């Protein structure tokens, strides 16, 4: 039998940080021990983030967690520099100076503001790295990849984990589009990849793009391991859809890459085409909406569209299972064809019809392969409106929505326990 390994997972996005991004690291350290790898975590002590969530405390019982302080200001201060951020009261010199200062800092902090965590994280990593057989660094934020050389000084091979594509975020995420970032980050990424023993990407398309963009990478050391679901997150008595209103729910942050503008226009069109039927429409967006996307929701409350703040993961499951249709949305943005959001795998387990709005690519292929639901282009307004009207008529005439014929055998490989087994193989290869 192979000896047990010790792995350190470096993750800024880790509880009490909220959001879907934390689950990849949480579930990895939860299930790795079942595959012969004992995992500890290095994360931030004072995360500067918009949402927190204590849902995953039970998953982390017994896990050793090392924390290092960040030099970042609070998220409220950082938010002052967001483009289009709403301001209360009349403009003031102090507020304008604060916005200018935060905006300038965003331009200079390359590759992202979380680079201010690195001094403290580096000191802690230097102390503990020699104890481990491998160090996994998961990103974004991609500034964490810069810790790789320090892990190497402890003789621990480095595995870089791409939850998203660095290049896509640089091109699309509003707060990473400064000219300095566009110039410097590609060289940083190349340097980090050269020093990695192995690379893991969250989709096969991510893997293909890395190999195409960085020909020096050995294909045998670049792996695709998706996100997944954990059956223990789903209680047996979660509510089912009820009532005579068609509930569609989207859960997640709404920003440029997940813009729902086409869908929201389709809702308006449903009300124009079928005003009486449209009164049965109940659309929920659960999660943060960045300032640049808030205007798209203007006037839609009267049309059955409601917005709700981020809710803890445990509560979110009840919102999803009580919906007739669950949505996953990717904006009409170059690069999104390589992405399938991590939330999709939980929607597989929820078992409700999935409405996927995306360019043709990784997401649409996955939805069709496992028979999860229907796919439309994010700006195909007429087709989306027709889909909604058809579901409204189903509910009116039959009292329920036809359930998808989900490929239950096929989706079993996305259980977090099975995925941790694939991770363990990568770590053993890296440490050998």
Secondary structure, DSSP 8 states (H G I E B T S, - for coil): ----EEEEEE-SS-TTB-SGGGHHHHHHHHHGGGGTEEEEEEEESS---S-B--GGGGGGTT--EEEE------HHHHHTTSTT----SS--HHHHHHHHHHHHHHHHSSS-GGGGGHHHHHHHHHHHGGG-SEEEEEESSGGGGGGHHHHHHTT-EEEEEESS-HHHHHHH-GGG--HHHHHHHHHHHHHHHHH-SEEEESSHHHHHHHHHH-TTS-GGGEEE----B-GGGS-TT-----SSSEEEEEES-BSGGG--HHHHHHHHHHHHH-HHHHTTEEEEEES-B-HHHHGGGTT-GGGTEEEE----HHHHHHHHHT-SEEEEE--S-TTGGG---THHHHHHHH-SEEEEE--SSHHHHHHHHTT-EEEE-TT-HHHHHHHHHHHHHHHHHHSS-------HHHHGGGBHHHHHHHHHHHHHHHH-
